[in-house]
Amino acid sequence: GLRATVVYGGVSKRPQAQTLRRGVDVLVATPGRLLDLLNDGVLDLGAVRFFVLDEADRMLDMGFVHDVRRIARAVPERRQTMLFSATMPREIESLANRLLHEPVRLAVDPVSSTVEPIEQSVYFVGSRQKTDLLKGLLAGGEVDRALVFTRTKHGANRLAQKLGRARIETAAIHGNKSQSARQSALRRFKEGRTRVVVATDVAARGIDVKGLSHVINFDLPNEPEAYVHRIGRTGRAGESGVAISLCSPEERGHLAAIERLTRRRLDRIETPEGLASESAREERGANRARSGGQAHPRHKGGRDRSGGAGRNGRGARPKGAARASSTSGSDDPRPRNGRPSRRRPTRRR
């Protein structure tokens, strides 16, 4: 049969080197450790016939692209190369063009279905008020363990630090963290010693935590398919789960794309009054920016605002937050009749 082995960082190189010296047919490796063994003279890639890059976008996120290019130069030019990636950003397209010769491209239809036991809801909140809203959700007592998603690595770090200062046990997982640091953070999370993990989409792949009660989208993803993958971390093995999204005025387009893909309208939860007023001001500013300084006129009735936190109301709400009305109204935190209140002018005598 085929002789296969795996090499990766964070552990001693000696046992790995001993196995490689005996010869292998299939080698699974992380880029950094593979280069270490190449530099040590333990490994010769001159006989490689098949070169497979799995999760290429994750390698990009973790800063391994330059290592991959060095490895590609170490394998024979006459080879079959296969590249797999969940997403295809420009950097991955560039890498594929450099490594592949007249490739055949296969694309799988995007996943659109979400797990039925997951309660899905959204808060409309200004971007500057998201952290305060998240703190309120975590302080509400309904969130056992939460996986919080941000769009960037720096955003994950900043949010984890802010939650830590609020005495919420939090760890960040992203591509700039070492493998040992990520493994340690996940171990504490699974053991219940860390209550919240803040992660980017790519770094969160493979995370499987039993009993994960909540997934919170601090930032909505740019790609609607990523939303399906995110919330699929909860509600596994027949258990129920809760997915909460915090949507700023600039992210309304992302929310619309998510609802089109999943063919499901997320339950609207009324934002606490103080945060709602800030969100309304931020949306007016966003409208002015989009229209070149002129605010869009408001129409009576506005957009639909159905409320509820799901079928049995388990969606977490911050202290003082109410469930939105189920009648037609506006997504904006305005009076339910869709019109601003007007004071009758005082007539001077």
Secondary structure, DSSP 8 states (H G I E B T S, - for coil): ---EEEE-SSS-SHHHHHHHHT--SEEEE-HHHHHHHHHTT----TT--EEEE-SHHHHHHTT-HHHHHHHHHHS-SSSEEEE--S---HHHHHHHHHH-SS-------------TTEEEEEEE--GGGHHHHHHHHHHTS--SSEEEE-SSHHHHHHHHHHHHHTT--EEEESTTS-HHHHHHHHHHHHTTS--EEEE-TTTTTT---TT--EEEESS--SSHHHHHHHHTTSS-TT--EEEEEEE-GGGHHHHHHHHHHHT---EEE---HHHHHHHHHHHHHHHHHHTTT------TT-S-----SSSSS-S---TT--B--SSS--SSSS-TTSS----------
